[in-house]
Amino acid sequence: MKNCFKLFVVLTAALFLKTSLAQTNDPGNLKIVEYNNPGLVVELGVGLWAWPMPMDFDEDGDMDLLVSCPDKPYNGIYFFENLTGGAGPVFSPGQRLAGALKDVQVSYINNQARVLVPGYELIHFKKTIGAEKDSLFPIQEILKDFKKKPRFNQWKLVDYDNDGDADIVVGVDDWSDYGWDNAFDSKGNWINGPLHGYVYLIENTNGTYINKGRLKAGGKEIDQYGAPSPNFADFDGDGDLDLICGEFLDQLTWFENTGTREKPVYASGKILSNEEGVLKMDLEMIIPVAVDFDRDGHIDLVVGDEDGRVALIRNTGKVKKGMPVFKSPVYFKQKAEHLKFGALVTPYSTDWDDDGDEDLIAGNSAGYIGFIENLGNYDGMPRWAAPALLKSAGKTIRIQAGSNGSIQGPAEAKWGYTTLSVADWDGDGLKDIIINSIWGKIQWYKNTGKKGSPVLSNIQDVKIDWQGSAPKQPKWNWFKAKPDQLVTQWRTTPYTIDWNDDGLMDIVMLDHEGYLAFFERFTNAKGNLMLKPGRRIFYGSQASGFDSRHSVMENTPGPLRLNLKENGSSGRVKLAITDWNNDGKPDIILNSLNASVLINQGEENGNVYFEGIGQVSDKVLAGHTTSPTIVHWGGNDALAGLLIGAEDGHFYFMKK
């Protein structure tokens, strides 16, 4: 790193690298990682966001699952066959049938599954998987009420008034009051409005559909916190149709029909709960579907989560204090196939258990940190255990935004977006975990165990000496950093490395303005390890192919500014550092549609110069972001390469 290079020489080398990389720019060079663990059962999941359609798809008498996944790269409709039956079945791995269907919903009319998308019914669905459709009602007749285009537009069929024909109900959300971004006051209160979610009735009158407007409960318009996902069924067994709605977050609301089957009247909503407390899904952006899944005569709820999992909320058939009693959510299981940890997974490869092979420590959108153990070679690749959630001071680690931790507002309360590095941070010979998250706070978990048996203590701040100046932090943060606290842009990797070869672990990451910075470690006068303020020593220009949905480099020579955007579009940069081209100098791997490479061109006057050589593949792994790490899975680097954590929560490997 101390070497000086003449720029005309290194730029010639860069041109050669661009040419050689282009020869491997092939989607096939990134392979999805398998569990390689026969007999293992894990949580069922697709990619980012699960829209479940429970039905007996193969007509063998039990309920299977179709799940639509609308995001990248796992886009599609997947068939999970029920292999065991019962209320707690094990499913086969998902089989992709077709491309995803946006806002798809299944309803049951006379015990027959009917599948709708906004404005249309998908006919002969089991045969055509959405290729044929019949028009039902003009979508614009519903959307004309809204200033902004809704994110959720959910259409279902129900014989609302018991007259023998199928009416339409529509759940639509409204973000016009909420806005989206940067609306906290100095005390962390959200000053914009809430999310709204309304339910419309489109009545079938002698074959003609008529928009009857928004439904009411307790004399007021039904107004959920975002995505209402309406489900009409006789949940309490009294012979009329009640209503259960979802929301953008994690709860379900029960609206009892206090009228009749023919003339429904709905009471004010009550949050579903049982003896364990309020029923909550583990994540948010939930998609509930009403169906008697276990065929016991009681209408259950099958609910999709943002990270691709699907849960059964089983109706016990009991009623307590006028409300049906449901069991707490239980996530479905499947035979293990593709290695997965939530969504927007952020892996770091390290031998966590000190058994001689590299495991994975990973964060995800839900804010967990998982340990995925490498169980040894199986058929030429690692065999993986199911992800285990790490604990700190005996409690499962989960970083969450809560009401004011996300710059994008309280609707993101259950997200955490953990991203991390693993290093011996305090020099005691044990591996610790250094994290960033939705909060932008750089923190760490000290390992107080012993080699081979890690034990993590309570979370603590990474300490920085601002050397007389006030703490630097993003200007849009509502909260103030502590005097010795490092707060930078959210969701960006705090990459730990001894950059200056002085025996102390440093951090390379984005600073508060989106520049890539070197945070040098030193021992202060009191003998405490601290970071110095970040120095912008990394120079370069636009890295071809780096820009993803939210992260973009500044297209001018100078200090590397990997994200010049603000507020919710800030941060998000994930990185790894490695000698990519084997020339003895550290290069940088960045998130992109897959991963982009910045080649180290040498050092001059204390600055290090980089040249972007593009993406490693044409394969699209992100609509938001990816997260790269370098792996050494073989005993003598036989399986050294690049591992990319993708938006879908899966892992993609490229051998170097």
C-alpha positions as CSV (number, residue, x, y, z in Angstrom):
1,M,0.0,0.0,0.0
2,K,3.0,2.3,0.4
3,N,4.1,1.8,-3.2
4,C,3.9,4.6,-5.7
5,F,2.9,4.0,-9.3
6,K,3.1,6.0,-12.5
7,L,-0.5,6.5,-13.6
8,F,0.1,5.8,-17.3
9,V,1.4,2.4,-16.5
10,V,-1.4,1.4,-14.2
11,L,-4.1,2.7,-16.5
12,T,-2.7,0.5,-19.3
13,A,-3.1,-2.4,-16.8
14,A,-6.7,-1.3,-16.1
15,L,-7.6,-1.5,-19.8
16,F,-6.3,-5.1,-19.9
17,L,-8.3,-6.0,-16.8
18,K,-11.5,-4.6,-18.3
19,T,-10.9,-6.7,-21.4
20,S,-10.2,-9.9,-19.4
21,L,-13.2,-9.3,-17.1
22,A,-15.5,-8.9,-20.0
23,Q,-14.7,-12.4,-21.1
24,T,-16.2,-13.8,-17.8
25,N,-19.2,-11.4,-17.7
26,D,-21.6,-14.3,-17.9
27,P,-24.7,-14.8,-15.8
28,G,-23.8,-18.5,-15.6
29,N,-20.7,-17.7,-13.6
30,L,-22.8,-16.9,-10.5
31,K,-24.4,-20.1,-9.1
32,I,-27.0,-20.1,-6.3
33,V,-25.7,-21.9,-3.2
34,E,-27.4,-25.1,-2.1
35,Y,-27.7,-26.4,1.4
36,N,-26.2,-29.7,0.2
37,N,-27.7,-31.3,3.3
38,P,-30.0,-34.2,2.4
39,G,-32.8,-34.6,5.0
40,L,-32.6,-31.1,6.3
41,V,-35.9,-29.2,6.8
42,V,-35.9,-25.4,7.0
43,E,-38.4,-22.6,6.9
44,L,-40.3,-22.4,3.6
45,G,-39.4,-19.3,1.6
46,V,-39.3,-17.5,-1.7
47,G,-37.4,-14.3,-2.3
48,L,-38.3,-10.8,-1.2
49,W,-42.1,-10.7,-0.4
50,A,-44.4,-13.7,-0.3
51,W,-48.0,-13.5,-1.8
52,P,-49.4,-16.9,-0.8
53,M,-52.2,-18.7,-2.7
54,P,-53.0,-21.8,-0.7
55,M,-54.9,-24.3,-2.8
56,D,-54.9,-28.0,-3.6
57,F,-52.9,-27.4,-6.8
58,D,-52.2,-31.0,-7.6
59,E,-55.7,-32.2,-6.5
60,D,-54.5,-34.9,-4.2
61,G,-56.7,-33.9,-1.3
62,D,-54.4,-31.7,0.8
63,M,-53.5,-28.0,0.6
64,D,-50.4,-27.0,-1.3
65,L,-48.9,-23.5,-1.6
66,L,-48.5,-21.3,-4.6
67,V,-46.5,-18.2,-3.7
68,S,-46.0,-15.2,-6.0
69,C,-42.7,-13.4,-5.4
70,P,-42.6,-10.1,-7.3
71,D,-39.1,-9.0,-6.7
72,K,-35.6,-9.7,-8.1
73,P,-33.9,-12.0,-8.7
74,Y,-36.4,-14.7,-7.5
75,N,-39.4,-13.3,-9.4
76,G,-41.9,-16.0,-10.2
77,I,-44.9,-18.1,-9.0
78,Y,-43.6,-21.1,-7.1
79,F,-45.4,-24.4,-6.4
80,F,-44.7,-26.0,-3.0
81,E,-46.2,-29.4,-2.8
82,N,-47.6,-30.6,0.5
83,L,-45.7,-33.8,1.2
84,T,-47.0,-34.8,4.6
85,G,-50.5,-33.3,5.1
86,G,-51.9,-32.1,8.4
87,A,-51.7,-28.7,10.1
88,G,-47.9,-28.7,10.2
89,P,-46.9,-30.1,6.8
90,V,-43.5,-30.3,5.2
91,F,-43.4,-29.0,1.6
92,S,-41.2,-29.8,-1.3
93,P,-38.8,-27.1,-2.6
94,G,-40.5,-24.5,-4.7
95,Q,-40.9,-25.2,-8.4
96,R,-41.1,-22.1,-10.6
97,L,-44.2,-22.2,-12.8
98,A,-44.3,-18.7,-14.3
99,G,-43.4,-15.1,-13.8
100,A,-44.8,-13.3,-10.7
101,L,-48.3,-11.8,-10.7
102,K,-48.6,-8.4,-9.1
103,D,-51.2,-8.0,-6.3
104,V,-52.5,-11.5,-6.9
105,Q,-55.1,-12.8,-4.5
106,V,-57.0,-16.1,-4.1
107,S,-60.6,-16.3,-2.9
108,Y,-62.8,-19.2,-2.1
109,I,-66.3,-19.3,-3.7
110,N,-68.3,-22.5,-3.0
111,N,-65.0,-24.1,-1.9
112,Q,-63.4,-23.4,-5.3
113,A,-60.2,-21.3,-5.6
114,R,-60.7,-18.2,-7.7
115,V,-57.6,-16.1,-8.5
116,L,-57.8,-12.3,-9.2
117,V,-55.4,-9.5,-10.0
118,P,-56.6,-5.9,-10.1
119,G,-59.5,-5.6,-12.5
120,Y,-59.4,-9.2,-13.7
121,E,-60.1,-12.8,-12.8
122,L,-57.5,-15.3,-14.0
123,I,-59.4,-18.2,-15.5
124,H,-58.3,-21.8,-15.8
125,F,-55.6,-20.8,-13.4
126,K,-54.2,-24.2,-12.6
127,K,-53.6,-24.8,-16.3
128,T,-52.6,-21.3,-17.5
129,I,-51.0,-19.8,-14.3
130,G,-52.4,-16.4,-15.2
131,A,-52.1,-16.5,-19.0
132,E,-55.9,-16.1,-19.5
133,K,-58.1,-13.5,-17.8
134,D,-61.6,-12.1,-17.8
135,S,-62.2,-8.4,-17.2
136,L,-64.3,-7.7,-14.1
137,F,-64.4,-3.9,-13.4
138,P,-62.4,-0.9,-14.5
139,I,-59.4,-0.4,-12.1
140,Q,-59.5,3.4,-12.5
141,E,-63.0,3.6,-11.0
142,I,-61.3,2.7,-7.7
143,L,-58.0,4.5,-8.2
144,K,-59.6,7.8,-9.1
145,D,-60.0,8.5,-5.4
146,F,-56.2,8.6,-4.8
147,K,-53.7,11.4,-5.3
148,K,-50.8,8.8,-5.4
149,K,-50.8,5.4,-7.1
150,P,-51.3,2.8,-4.4
151,R,-48.7,0.2,-3.6
152,F,-51.3,-2.4,-2.7
153,N,-54.3,-3.0,-4.9
154,Q,-55.9,-6.3,-3.7
155,W,-59.0,-7.7,-5.4
156,K,-61.1,-10.6,-4.0
157,L,-64.4,-12.3,-4.6
158,V,-67.1,-12.8,-1.9
159,D,-70.8,-13.3,-1.9
160,Y,-71.1,-10.3,0.3
161,D,-74.9,-10.2,0.7
162,N,-75.7,-13.9,0.3
163,D,-77.7,-13.5,-2.9
164,G,-75.9,-16.3,-4.7
165,D,-73.5,-14.2,-6.9
166,A,-69.9,-13.2,-6.4
167,D,-69.3,-9.5,-5.4
168,I,-65.8,-7.9,-5.4
169,V,-64.0,-6.4,-2.5
170,V,-60.9,-4.3,-3.0
171,G,-58.2,-3.4,-0.5
172,V,-56.2,-0.3,-1.4
173,D,-53.6,1.7,0.5
174,D,-53.1,5.5,0.5
175,W,-49.7,7.1,1.1
176,S,-50.6,10.7,0.3
177,D,-50.7,11.8,4.0
178,Y,-47.6,9.7,5.0
179,G,-45.4,11.0,2.2
180,W,-42.3,9.0,2.4
181,D,-39.1,10.5,3.6
182,N,-37.4,12.7,6.2
183,A,-40.3,14.0,8.3
184,F,-39.2,13.8,11.9
185,D,-39.0,16.7,14.3
186,S,-36.0,17.2,16.5
187,K,-37.5,14.8,19.2
188,G,-38.0,12.0,16.7
189,N,-41.8,12.5,16.2
190,W,-43.2,11.8,12.8
191,I,-44.9,15.0,11.6
192,N,-46.4,13.6,8.4
193,G,-49.7,11.7,8.6
194,P,-50.3,8.0,8.9
195,L,-50.7,5.3,6.3
196,H,-54.3,4.6,5.2
197,G,-55.9,1.4,4.0
198,Y,-59.5,1.3,2.7
199,V,-61.9,-1.5,1.7
200,Y,-64.2,-1.0,-1.3
201,L,-67.3,-3.1,-2.1
202,I,-68.2,-3.6,-5.8
203,E,-71.6,-5.2,-5.7
204,N,-72.8,-7.7,-8.4
205,T,-76.3,-6.6,-9.3
206,N,-77.8,-8.9,-11.9
207,G,-74.4,-9.4,-13.5
208,T,-73.5,-5.7,-13.4
209,Y,-70.8,-4.5,-11.0
210,I,-71.5,-1.3,-9.2
211,N,-69.0,0.5,-7.0
212,K,-70.6,1.0,-3.6
213,G,-67.6,2.8,-2.1
214,R,-65.7,2.3,1.1
215,L,-67.0,-0.1,3.7
216,K,-67.6,1.1,7.3
217,A,-67.1,-0.5,10.7
218,G,-68.4,1.0,13.9
219,G,-69.9,3.8,11.8
220,K,-66.6,4.9,10.3
221,E,-64.8,4.0,7.2
222,I,-62.5,1.1,7.7
223,D,-59.0,2.6,7.7
224,Q,-56.0,0.3,8.3
225,Y,-52.4,1.2,8.6
226,G,-51.6,0.6,5.0
227,A,-52.3,-2.6,3.0
228,P,-55.7,-3.8,4.3
229,S,-55.7,-7.3,2.7
230,P,-59.5,-7.9,3.4
231,N,-60.6,-11.4,4.1
232,F,-64.3,-12.2,4.5
233,A,-65.3,-15.5,6.2
234,D,-67.3,-16.9,9.1
235,F,-64.3,-16.9,11.4
236,D,-66.4,-17.2,14.6
237,G,-68.8,-19.9,13.4
238,D,-72.0,-18.0,13.9
239,G,-73.2,-18.2,10.3
240,D,-72.4,-14.8,8.9
241,L,-69.3,-13.3,7.3
242,D,-66.9,-11.4,9.4
243,L,-63.9,-9.4,8.2
244,I,-60.2,-9.8,9.1
245,C,-57.8,-7.2,7.6
246,G,-54.0,-7.0,7.6
247,E,-51.9,-3.9,7.5
248,F,-48.4,-2.7,6.3
249,L,-46.9,-3.7,9.6
250,D,-47.5,-7.0,11.4
251,Q,-51.0,-7.1,13.0
252,L,-54.4,-8.4,12.1
253,T,-57.7,-6.6,12.8
254,W,-61.0,-8.4,13.5
255,F,-64.3,-6.7,12.4
256,E,-67.3,-8.7,13.8
257,N,-70.5,-8.8,11.7
258,T,-73.2,-7.7,14.1
259,G,-75.8,-7.7,11.4
260,T,-77.0,-10.6,9.4
261,R,-75.6,-12.7,6.6
262,E,-77.7,-10.8,4.1
263,K,-77.2,-7.3,5.6
264,P,-73.7,-7.1,7.2
265,V,-73.0,-4.5,9.8
266,Y,-69.4,-4.4,11.1
267,A,-68.3,-3.5,14.6
268,S,-65.2,-1.4,15.3
269,G,-62.0,-3.3,14.7
270,K,-60.2,-5.3,17.4
271,I,-56.6,-6.4,17.2
272,L,-56.4,-10.2,17.1
273,S,-54.8,-11.7,20.2
274,N,-54.6,-14.9,22.2
275,E,-53.3,-16.0,25.6
276,E,-49.8,-15.3,24.4
277,G,-50.6,-11.7,23.5
278,V,-51.3,-9.8,20.3
279,L,-50.9,-11.9,17.2
280,K,-47.9,-10.5,15.3
281,M,-46.0,-11.7,12.2
282,D,-42.3,-11.7,12.6
283,L,-41.7,-9.1,9.9
284,E,-44.0,-6.7,8.0
285,M,-45.7,-6.1,4.6
286,I,-47.9,-9.1,5.5
287,I,-50.3,-10.7,3.1
288,P,-53.0,-12.7,4.9
289,V,-55.3,-15.1,3.1
290,A,-58.4,-16.8,4.6
291,V,-58.8,-20.6,4.0
292,D,-59.5,-23.7,6.0
293,F,-56.0,-24.9,5.5
294,D,-56.1,-28.0,7.8
295,R,-59.7,-29.0,6.7
296,D,-61.0,-29.0,10.2
297,G,-64.1,-26.8,9.4
298,H,-62.6,-23.6,10.8
299,I,-61.2,-20.8,8.6
300,D,-57.5,-20.2,9.2
301,L,-55.2,-17.5,7.9
302,V,-52.2,-18.2,5.7
303,V,-49.9,-15.2,5.8
304,G,-46.9,-14.2,3.7
305,D,-44.1,-12.1,5.1
306,E,-41.7,-9.6,3.5
307,D,-38.7,-11.9,3.7
308,G,-40.5,-14.6,1.6
309,R,-41.6,-16.9,4.5
310,V,-45.3,-18.0,4.9
311,A,-47.0,-18.8,8.2
312,L,-50.2,-20.6,9.3
313,I,-52.3,-18.8,11.9
314,R,-54.6,-21.7,12.8
315,N,-58.2,-21.0,13.9
316,T,-58.9,-23.1,17.0
317,G,-62.7,-22.9,16.5
318,K,-63.1,-21.3,20.0
319,V,-64.5,-17.9,20.7
320,K,-63.4,-15.8,23.6
321,K,-65.0,-12.5,24.6
322,G,-66.7,-12.4,21.2
323,M,-63.5,-12.9,19.2
324,P,-62.3,-16.1,17.4
325,V,-59.2,-17.6,19.0
326,F,-56.3,-18.2,16.7
327,K,-53.0,-19.9,17.4
328,S,-49.8,-17.8,17.1
329,P,-48.1,-17.9,13.7
330,V,-46.2,-21.0,12.8
331,Y,-43.9,-20.7,9.8
332,F,-44.2,-23.5,7.2
333,K,-41.4,-25.9,6.6
334,Q,-39.9,-27.3,3.4
335,K,-37.1,-29.7,2.4
336,A,-34.0,-27.7,2.2
337,E,-32.7,-26.6,-1.2
338,H,-31.3,-23.1,-1.7
339,L,-29.4,-21.6,1.2
340,K,-31.3,-18.6,2.5
341,F,-31.4,-16.1,5.4
342,G,-34.3,-13.7,5.2
343,A,-34.1,-11.0,2.6
344,L,-31.4,-8.5,1.6
345,V,-28.9,-10.8,3.3
346,T,-25.4,-9.5,4.1
347,P,-22.9,-12.3,4.6
348,Y,-19.4,-12.3,6.0
349,S,-17.3,-15.4,5.6
350,T,-15.3,-16.5,8.6
351,D,-14.4,-19.6,10.7
352,W,-16.8,-18.6,13.5
353,D,-16.5,-21.8,15.4
354,D,-12.8,-22.3,14.8
355,D,-13.1,-25.8,13.4
356,G,-11.0,-25.2,10.3
357,D,-13.6,-24.2,7.7
358,E,-15.3,-20.9,6.9
359,D,-18.9,-20.4,8.1
360,L,-21.2,-17.4,7.4
361,I,-22.2,-14.7,9.7
362,A,-25.0,-12.7,8.1
363,G,-27.4,-9.8,8.7
364,N,-30.7,-9.3,6.9
365,S,-33.7,-6.9,6.5
366,A,-35.4,-8.1,9.7
367,G,-32.4,-7.0,11.7
368,Y,-31.2,-10.4,12.8
369,I,-27.7,-11.8,12.8
370,G,-27.4,-15.4,11.8
371,F,-24.7,-18.1,12.1
372,I,-24.8,-20.5,9.2
373,E,-22.4,-23.3,10.0
374,N,-20.2,-25.0,7.4
375,L,-20.6,-28.7,8.2
376,G,-17.8,-29.8,5.8
377,N,-17.5,-30.8,2.2
378,Y,-20.4,-32.7,0.5
379,D,-20.2,-33.5,-3.2
380,G,-17.5,-30.9,-3.8
381,M,-19.2,-28.0,-2.1
382,P,-19.9,-27.1,1.6
383,R,-22.8,-28.7,3.4
384,W,-24.7,-26.1,5.4
385,A,-26.7,-26.2,8.6
386,A,-29.9,-24.2,9.0
387,P,-29.3,-20.6,10.0
388,A,-29.1,-20.1,13.8
389,L,-30.0,-16.7,15.3
390,L,-27.1,-15.3,17.3
391,K,-27.7,-14.1,20.9
392,S,-26.2,-11.2,22.9
393,A,-26.2,-11.5,26.7
394,G,-28.5,-14.5,26.3
395,K,-31.1,-12.7,24.1
396,T,-31.7,-13.1,20.4
397,I,-30.0,-10.2,18.5
398,R,-32.5,-8.1,16.6
399,I,-31.9,-4.5,15.6
400,Q,-35.2,-2.7,14.6
401,A,-36.1,0.8,13.6
402,G,-39.1,1.1,15.9
403,S,-41.1,4.3,15.5
404,N,-38.2,6.6,14.5
405,G,-35.1,4.6,13.5
406,S,-35.8,4.7,9.8
407,I,-35.4,7.9,7.9
408,Q,-38.3,6.7,5.8
409,G,-40.7,6.8,8.7
410,P,-42.6,4.6,11.2
411,A,-44.0,2.3,8.6
412,E,-40.5,0.7,8.6
413,A,-40.6,-0.1,12.3
414,K,-39.8,-3.8,12.0
415,W,-36.8,-3.5,9.7
416,G,-33.3,-3.5,10.9
417,Y,-31.0,-4.0,7.8
418,T,-28.0,-5.3,9.7
419,T,-24.7,-5.3,7.8
420,L,-21.5,-6.4,9.4
421,S,-17.9,-7.5,9.6
422,V,-16.2,-10.1,11.8
423,A,-12.8,-9.3,13.3
424,D,-10.8,-9.4,16.6
425,W,-11.8,-5.9,17.4
426,D,-10.3,-5.6,20.8
427,G,-7.1,-7.7,20.3
428,D,-7.9,-10.5,22.7
429,G,-7.7,-13.3,20.1
430,L,-11.4,-13.8,19.8
431,K,-13.6,-12.9,16.9
432,D,-16.1,-10.1,17.5
433,I,-18.9,-8.7,15.4
434,I,-19.0,-5.1,14.2
435,I,-22.3,-3.9,12.8
436,N,-24.2,-1.1,11.1
437,S,-28.0,-1.1,10.6
438,I,-31.0,1.0,9.8
439,W,-29.9,3.4,12.5
440,G,-26.5,4.2,10.9
441,K,-24.8,3.6,14.3
442,I,-21.5,1.7,14.2
443,Q,-21.6,-0.8,17.1
444,W,-20.1,-4.1,18.1
445,Y,-20.6,-7.3,20.1
446,K,-17.6,-8.4,22.1
447,N,-16.9,-12.1,22.1
448,T,-16.5,-13.1,25.8
449,G,-16.4,-16.9,25.1
450,K,-13.5,-18.9,24.1
451,K,-12.0,-20.2,20.9
452,G,-14.6,-22.5,19.3
453,S,-17.4,-21.4,21.6
454,P,-18.2,-17.8,20.9
455,V,-20.4,-15.9,23.5
456,L,-21.5,-12.3,22.6
457,S,-21.9,-9.7,25.3
458,N,-24.3,-6.7,25.1
459,I,-24.0,-4.3,22.2
460,Q,-21.8,-1.3,22.6
461,D,-20.7,1.7,20.5
462,V,-17.6,1.7,18.5
463,K,-15.6,4.6,20.0
464,I,-14.2,7.5,17.9
465,D,-12.1,10.4,18.9
466,W,-13.4,13.4,17.0
467,Q,-10.2,15.3,18.0
468,G,-11.9,18.5,19.2
469,S,-14.6,18.8,16.6
470,A,-18.3,17.9,17.0
471,P,-19.4,14.4,15.9
472,K,-20.1,14.1,12.2
473,Q,-23.3,12.5,11.2
474,P,-25.8,12.7,8.3
475,K,-27.5,16.1,8.3
476,W,-31.0,14.5,8.0
477,N,-30.7,12.5,11.3
478,W,-33.2,13.8,13.9
479,F,-31.0,12.5,16.8
480,K,-27.6,13.7,17.9
481,A,-24.6,11.4,18.1
482,K,-22.8,11.1,21.4
483,P,-19.4,12.9,21.7
484,D,-17.4,9.6,21.0
485,Q,-20.0,7.8,18.8
486,L,-19.6,7.0,15.2
487,V,-22.9,7.5,13.3
488,T,-22.7,7.3,9.5
489,Q,-25.1,6.6,6.7
490,W,-27.5,3.8,7.2
491,R,-27.2,0.2,5.8
492,T,-23.6,0.5,4.7
493,T,-20.9,-2.1,5.7
494,P,-18.4,-1.2,8.4
495,Y,-15.6,-3.1,6.8
496,T,-12.9,-4.1,9.3
497,I,-9.3,-4.3,8.0
498,D,-5.8,-3.5,9.2
499,W,-5.4,-1.0,6.3
500,N,-2.1,0.5,7.4
501,D,-0.5,-2.7,8.6
502,D,0.1,-1.4,12.2
503,G,-1.5,-4.4,14.0
504,L,-4.7,-2.6,14.8
505,M,-8.1,-3.2,13.1
506,D,-9.4,-0.1,11.2
507,I,-12.7,0.5,9.4
508,V,-13.2,1.4,5.8
509,M,-16.8,2.5,5.1
510,L,-18.9,5.4,3.9
511,D,-18.7,8.6,6.0
512,H,-21.7,10.8,6.8
513,E,-21.6,12.4,3.3
514,G,-21.3,9.2,1.3
515,Y,-17.6,9.3,0.7
516,L,-15.5,6.1,1.2
517,A,-13.3,6.9,4.2
518,F,-10.5,5.3,6.2
519,F,-11.2,5.3,9.9
520,E,-7.8,4.7,11.5
521,R,-7.4,2.9,14.8
522,F,-5.0,4.2,17.5
523,T,-4.4,3.9,21.2
524,N,-5.1,7.1,23.0
525,A,-3.3,8.6,26.1
526,K,-5.5,6.6,28.4
527,G,-4.6,3.3,26.6
528,N,-8.0,3.0,25.0
529,L,-8.4,1.9,21.4
530,M,-10.2,4.6,19.4
531,L,-10.9,5.5,15.8
532,K,-9.7,8.7,14.2
533,P,-12.1,10.7,12.1
534,G,-12.5,9.3,8.6
535,R,-10.0,10.4,5.9
536,R,-11.1,10.4,2.3
537,I,-7.9,8.7,0.9
538,F,-9.7,6.6,-1.8
539,Y,-9.8,8.2,-5.2
540,G,-11.3,7.2,-8.6
541,S,-14.1,7.9,-11.0
542,Q,-17.4,6.2,-12.0
543,A,-17.3,2.4,-11.6
544,S,-19.1,1.0,-14.6
545,G,-22.2,-1.0,-13.6
546,F,-22.1,0.0,-9.9
547,D,-25.3,2.1,-9.8
548,S,-28.2,0.1,-8.3
549,R,-31.6,1.3,-7.3
550,H,-30.5,3.6,-4.5
551,S,-26.7,3.8,-4.6
552,V,-24.7,5.7,-7.2
553,M,-21.2,7.0,-7.6
554,E,-20.3,10.5,-8.4
555,N,-19.3,10.6,-12.0
556,T,-16.2,12.9,-11.6
557,P,-12.6,12.1,-10.7
558,G,-11.7,12.7,-7.1
559,P,-12.4,11.1,-3.7
560,L,-14.7,8.1,-4.1
561,R,-18.2,9.3,-3.3
562,L,-20.1,6.0,-3.5
563,N,-23.5,7.6,-2.8
564,L,-24.3,11.2,-3.3
565,K,-28.0,10.9,-2.5
566,E,-29.7,12.0,0.7
567,N,-32.3,10.9,3.2
568,G,-33.7,7.4,2.5
569,S,-31.7,7.0,-0.7
570,S,-28.4,7.5,1.2
571,G,-26.0,4.8,2.4
572,R,-26.9,1.3,1.4
573,V,-23.4,0.6,0.1
574,K,-22.0,-2.9,0.9
575,L,-18.4,-3.7,0.2
576,A,-15.6,-6.2,0.7
577,I,-11.8,-5.7,0.3
578,T,-9.6,-8.3,-1.3
579,D,-6.7,-8.6,-3.8
580,W,-9.0,-9.4,-6.7
581,N,-6.4,-9.5,-9.5
582,N,-3.6,-11.0,-7.4
583,D,-1.1,-8.1,-7.8
584,G,-0.5,-7.7,-4.1
585,K,-2.7,-4.6,-3.6
586,P,-6.2,-4.5,-2.0
587,D,-9.1,-3.9,-4.4
588,I,-12.7,-3.1,-3.5
589,I,-15.8,-5.2,-4.3
590,L,-19.1,-3.2,-4.2
591,N,-22.7,-4.0,-4.3
592,S,-24.4,-3.4,-7.7
593,L,-26.9,-5.4,-9.7
594,N,-24.5,-8.2,-8.7
595,A,-21.0,-6.9,-7.6
596,S,-18.7,-4.4,-9.2
597,V,-14.9,-4.3,-8.9
598,L,-12.6,-1.3,-8.2
599,I,-9.0,-2.2,-9.0
600,N,-6.3,-0.6,-6.9
601,Q,-4.0,1.4,-9.2
602,G,-1.5,2.4,-6.6
603,E,-0.8,5.0,-4.0
604,E,0.4,8.6,-4.5
605,N,0.8,11.3,-1.9
606,G,-1.2,9.3,0.7
607,N,-4.1,8.7,-1.6
608,V,-5.0,5.3,-3.2
609,Y,-6.4,5.4,-6.7
610,F,-9.0,2.9,-8.1
611,E,-10.4,2.2,-11.5
612,G,-13.7,0.5,-12.0
613,I,-13.8,-2.5,-14.3
614,G,-17.5,-3.2,-14.1
615,Q,-19.7,-6.0,-12.8
616,V,-18.6,-9.5,-12.4
617,S,-21.7,-10.8,-14.2
618,D,-24.7,-9.8,-16.2
619,K,-26.9,-11.7,-13.7
620,V,-29.3,-9.4,-11.9
621,L,-29.4,-10.1,-8.2
622,A,-30.9,-6.8,-6.9
623,G,-33.6,-4.3,-7.2
624,H,-32.3,-2.6,-4.0
625,T,-28.9,-3.9,-3.1
626,T,-26.5,-6.9,-2.8
627,S,-23.7,-7.6,-0.4
628,P,-20.4,-9.2,-1.3
629,T,-17.9,-11.2,0.7
630,I,-14.8,-13.3,-0.2
631,V,-14.8,-17.0,0.7
632,H,-12.2,-19.7,1.0
633,W,-14.2,-22.9,1.2
634,G,-11.5,-25.3,0.0
635,G,-8.6,-26.6,2.1
636,N,-6.1,-25.0,-0.4
637,D,-8.2,-22.3,-2.0
638,A,-9.8,-24.9,-4.3
639,L,-13.1,-23.1,-3.7
640,A,-11.9,-19.5,-3.2
641,G,-14.2,-16.9,-4.8
642,L,-16.9,-14.3,-4.4
643,L,-20.1,-14.9,-2.5
644,I,-22.9,-12.4,-3.0
645,G,-25.8,-12.0,-0.6
646,A,-28.8,-11.1,-2.8
647,E,-32.1,-9.3,-2.4
648,D,-34.0,-12.6,-2.3
649,G,-32.0,-13.8,0.8
650,H,-30.2,-16.4,-1.2
651,F,-26.4,-16.6,-1.8
652,Y,-24.7,-16.7,-5.2
653,F,-21.1,-18.0,-5.6
654,M,-18.5,-17.3,-8.3
655,K,-15.3,-19.2,-8.3
656,K,-12.2,-17.0,-8.8
